[in-house]
């Protein structure tokens, strides 16, 4: 069963859900084997420039650091991001750069 992480700022979520020409992350799921991130956006990704591994970073970890995002694939509002290895159960920060 995947673990889900969601922004709990309701105003931000409302602003992005109704924004035209803007997109943002709604929530992120980590697969049960911890080797895939499913990043859910508010709007269809096909309306925006494609994202590559160069746009993504993963920072953090205690025992396992330097987890690297591999080539993502987009389908609708979901960006599937494979990673090079499973992390530990400490805090990681996923960042998106355009």
Secondary structure in CASP SS format (residue, H / E / C, confidence):
PFRMAT SS
TARGET T0000
AUTHOR 0000-0000-0000
METHOD secondary structure of the structure
MODEL  1
X C 1.00
X C 1.00
X E 1.00
X E 1.00
X E 1.00
X E 1.00
X C 1.00
X C 1.00
X C 1.00
X H 1.00
X H 1.00
X H 1.00
X H 1.00
X H 1.00
X H 1.00
X H 1.00
X H 1.00
X H 1.00
X C 1.00
X C 1.00
X C 1.00
X C 1.00
X C 1.00
X C 1.00
X E 1.00
X E 1.00
X E 1.00
X E 1.00
X E 1.00
X E 1.00
X C 1.00
X C 1.00
X C 1.00
X C 1.00
X C 1.00
X E 1.00
X E 1.00
X E 1.00
X E 1.00
X E 1.00
X E 1.00
X C 1.00
X C 1.00
X C 1.00
X H 1.00
X H 1.00
X H 1.00
X C 1.00
X C 1.00
X C 1.00
X C 1.00
X C 1.00
X H 1.00
X H 1.00
X H 1.00
X E 1.00
X E 1.00
X E 1.00
X E 1.00
X E 1.00
X C 1.00
X C 1.00
X C 1.00
X C 1.00
X C 1.00
X C 1.00
X C 1.00
X C 1.00
X E 1.00
X C 1.00
X C 1.00
X C 1.00
X E 1.00
X E 1.00
X E 1.00
X C 1.00
X C 1.00
X E 1.00
X E 1.00
X E 1.00
X E 1.00
X E 1.00
X E 1.00
X C 1.00
X C 1.00
X C 1.00
X C 1.00
X C 1.00
X C 1.00
X C 1.00
X C 1.00
X E 1.00
X E 1.00
X E 1.00
X E 1.00
X E 1.00
X C 1.00
X C 1.00
END
